[in-house]
Amino acid sequence: MRLKFFAAVTILVTASVAAFAQNDEPGNQAPKPTVAGLQRLVQTISSDKAKLKVYCEISKLQEEMEKAEEKNDTKALEALGTKVDSLEQQIGPDYIRVIDGLGEIDPNSMDGQKFTAILDPLHKQCK
C-alpha cells in the first residue's frame, strides 16, 4: 500500500514536471526533502482537518490518475493533474516543495522507503 501511494505521488509529480518541462532549466530541480521537513509537513496536515481533507482528496485523484495513465488517457490525466495542482495550493507551498522533491527520489531506495514510512500514517487517516 505504501509503495502504491508513493508511486501515485511520483506519477503526480512526473505529470506536473512533464507539463512544464519546456519552461524549466536543468538546474531548477526541487531540493530533496529532509526527514524533519517531511515529519513537520505530516504533522501540519494531520493537525488541520481542512488540510487533511484536501490531502485525502489529492490521494483519491492520484489513484484516478494511475487508472488514466494505464489507459493512456492523456486528456483525463491532464484534467486530474489540474485538479490536483489546485488542491495542492490549498495545502500550501511547503507541501508542493516536499512533493516535488519526492519526485526526485527512487521509491525503492533507502530514502524512498524512509519517506514512504513517514507518509504512511497520514495516508491511513484518509480511510
C-alpha distance (Angstrom), angle and dihedral (degrees) to the residues before:
residue distance angle dihedral
M1 . . .
R2 3.80 . .
L3 3.78 91.3 .
K4 3.80 90.6 49.9
F5 3.80 90.1 51.2
F6 3.78 92.8 47.7
A7 3.81 89.5 47.5
A8 3.79 89.4 53.0
V9 3.79 90.5 52.4
T10 3.78 89.3 49.1
I11 3.80 91.5 50.7
L12 3.78 90.1 50.3
V13 3.76 93.1 50.8
T14 3.80 92.4 44.0
A15 3.80 91.5 51.8
S16 3.81 91.1 48.8
V17 3.78 92.4 47.1
A18 3.79 92.2 48.1
A19 3.79 91.2 51.6
F20 3.78 92.2 54.4
A21 3.81 99.8 31.0
Q22 3.78 93.6 111.2
N23 3.82 91.5 61.3
D24 3.79 99.2 43.1
E25 3.76 124.1 90.4
P26 3.81 118.0 -140.8
G27 3.83 91.8 -110.8
N28 3.82 93.4 56.4
Q29 3.80 97.9 85.9
A30 3.77 118.1 142.8
P31 3.79 114.0 -104.1
K32 3.79 117.1 -103.9
P33 3.80 108.7 -99.6
T34 3.77 119.9 -116.9
V35 3.79 125.2 -129.5
A36 3.81 90.2 -118.9
G37 3.81 91.9 48.7
L38 3.79 92.4 49.6
Q39 3.80 91.8 46.6
R40 3.83 90.1 51.7
L41 3.79 90.2 49.9
V42 3.82 92.5 49.4
Q43 3.82 89.5 49.1
T44 3.81 91.8 48.6
I45 3.80 93.1 50.4
S46 3.82 93.5 42.5
S47 3.80 92.9 52.2
D48 3.82 95.4 48.5
K49 3.82 113.6 68.5
A50 3.81 93.0 -161.6
K51 3.81 92.8 51.8
L52 3.79 91.2 44.9
K53 3.80 90.3 52.8
V54 3.81 90.8 50.8
Y55 3.81 90.9 46.2
C56 3.81 89.8 53.2
E57 3.80 90.8 48.8
I58 3.80 89.0 52.5
S59 3.82 89.8 51.4
K60 3.80 91.0 53.0
L61 3.79 91.5 48.3
Q62 3.81 90.2 49.6
E63 3.79 89.5 55.9
E64 3.80 88.5 52.0
M65 3.80 88.5 49.2
E66 3.81 89.9 54.9
K67 3.80 90.1 53.8
A68 3.80 91.9 46.7
E69 3.79 90.6 49.7
E70 3.82 91.1 50.7
K71 3.81 88.2 53.7
N72 3.83 91.7 44.6
D73 3.81 87.9 -123.6
T74 3.78 99.4 158.5
K75 3.79 93.6 172.9
A76 3.81 92.6 57.1
L77 3.80 90.7 41.7
E78 3.78 91.0 53.7
A79 3.82 93.2 46.9
L80 3.79 91.8 48.5
G81 3.80 90.7 47.0
T82 3.79 89.9 54.5
K83 3.81 90.5 51.8
V84 3.80 91.1 48.8
D85 3.80 91.9 49.0
S86 3.80 89.6 52.9
L87 3.79 92.5 49.3
E88 3.80 92.3 46.8
Q89 3.79 88.6 58.9
Q90 3.80 88.2 59.3
I91 3.80 92.1 57.0
G92 3.79 92.1 48.1
P93 3.79 146.4 -117.0
D94 3.82 94.0 -67.3
Y95 3.79 89.8 60.8
I96 3.79 92.4 48.2
R97 3.81 92.5 48.3
V98 3.82 92.9 49.4
I99 3.81 94.3 45.4
D100 3.79 91.0 48.6
G101 3.80 89.4 50.5
L102 3.81 91.2 49.5
G103 3.79 88.1 57.9
E104 3.79 88.3 66.8
I105 3.82 93.5 56.7
D106 3.79 126.4 86.9
P107 3.82 105.5 -122.6
N108 3.82 89.8 -143.9
S109 3.80 93.7 55.1
M110 3.79 122.8 96.1
D111 3.80 90.2 -104.6
G112 3.79 91.3 47.8
Q113 3.78 91.7 52.8
K114 3.80 91.5 45.9
F115 3.81 92.5 51.3
T116 3.80 91.5 45.6
A117 3.81 89.7 53.7
I118 3.81 90.3 52.0
L119 3.81 91.9 50.6
D120 3.79 95.3 44.2
P121 3.85 97.4 82.3
L122 3.79 89.6 51.0
H123 3.77 91.6 50.9
K124 3.81 90.8 49.6
Q125 3.82 89.7 58.6
C126 3.79 88.8 65.3
K127 3.79 94.7 67.9
